[in-house]
Amino acid sequence: MRINVSQQLKEPIGSVRNYEVSEVVDIAGGSRLVQGEVRLTRTNRGILAKARLHTEVEVTCSRCLSLFSCPLSLDIEEEYFPTTDVVSGASLPLPEEPGWFIIDEHHILDLTEAIRQYALLAIPMKPLCGEDCAGLCPICGHNLNQGPCGCLPQGTGSG
């Protein structure tokens, strides 16, 4: 998800550009359609990217082990720093703090890595295919969402 920001880097601090995006991004080992809005604001150091994006990833339910499509909402807020002066073409120093994103020497701001990182953080630790997921039978392993199995309920039997 690449945006050329060369003109915006020449504009005064506070200038804003809004974009509607709909692109495929590689997330969690699969290509996923990512859609939403991106707002780019010129800062004193670079470009602040704020995005509200939506996508889906394939995950495994933590109860029944079925694959399902999990919707994700991503609220991205990252500042991107230019590596090259837009007027002179001279190299620019990068910030001291860790974890920054760059605008490349061609003045392209690439949201792809930020989207990937935010999506990975947004995937639930224990995803459920549904709030009412019945899980698996602890005896035979049957998916109880597909109906009851032939096992006797626990706690019954002769003894």
Helices and strands as residue ranges (DSSP letters): E 2-4, H 6-9, E 16-27, E 30-42, E 47-60, E 67-82, E 101-103, E 108-110, H 112-122, G 144-146
